[in-house]
Amino acid sequence: MSRLPTQVEYAERSAGEITAPGAAHSIAPAGYAVDPAQLDLHHKAVALSEAQNIDYDQALTRLASQAGGAR
């Protein structure tokens, strides 16, 4: 069996970290689009959750309340 080619690879794969707001197109598969406003909200929520040591959903809730809306 060791001479057979690999059929299934169990290694984890990632597209990498997105750092620039204009890089949104590079994470979406061909034929799909990423809403830049939602990606910006995601980046703000990640930054807030790390800075305040809170959950991601709590960060989204705080950002929504600051913007005058509810999510």
Contacts in CASP RR format, 6 or more apart in sequence:
PFRMAT RR
TARGET T0000
AUTHOR 0000-0000-0000
METHOD contacts of the structure
MODEL  1
MSRLPTQVEYAERSAGEITAPGAAHSIAPAGYAVDPAQLDLHHKAVALSE
AQNIDYDQALTRLASQAGGAR
15 26 0 8 1.000
15 27 0 8 1.000
18 24 0 8 1.000
18 26 0 8 1.000
18 27 0 8 1.000
18 39 0 8 1.000
18 43 0 8 1.000
21 36 0 8 1.000
21 39 0 8 1.000
21 40 0 8 1.000
21 43 0 8 1.000
22 36 0 8 1.000
24 34 0 8 1.000
24 36 0 8 1.000
24 39 0 8 1.000
25 33 0 8 1.000
25 34 0 8 1.000
27 34 0 8 1.000
28 34 0 8 1.000
41 60 0 8 1.000
41 63 0 8 1.000
44 59 0 8 1.000
44 63 0 8 1.000
45 56 0 8 1.000
45 59 0 8 1.000
45 60 0 8 1.000
45 63 0 8 1.000
46 56 0 8 1.000
46 59 0 8 1.000
48 54 0 8 1.000
48 59 0 8 1.000
48 62 0 8 1.000
48 63 0 8 1.000
49 55 0 8 1.000
49 56 0 8 1.000
49 58 0 8 1.000
49 59 0 8 1.000
52 59 0 8 1.000
54 62 0 8 1.000
60 71 0 8 1.000
61 71 0 8 1.000
64 70 0 8 1.000
64 71 0 8 1.000
END
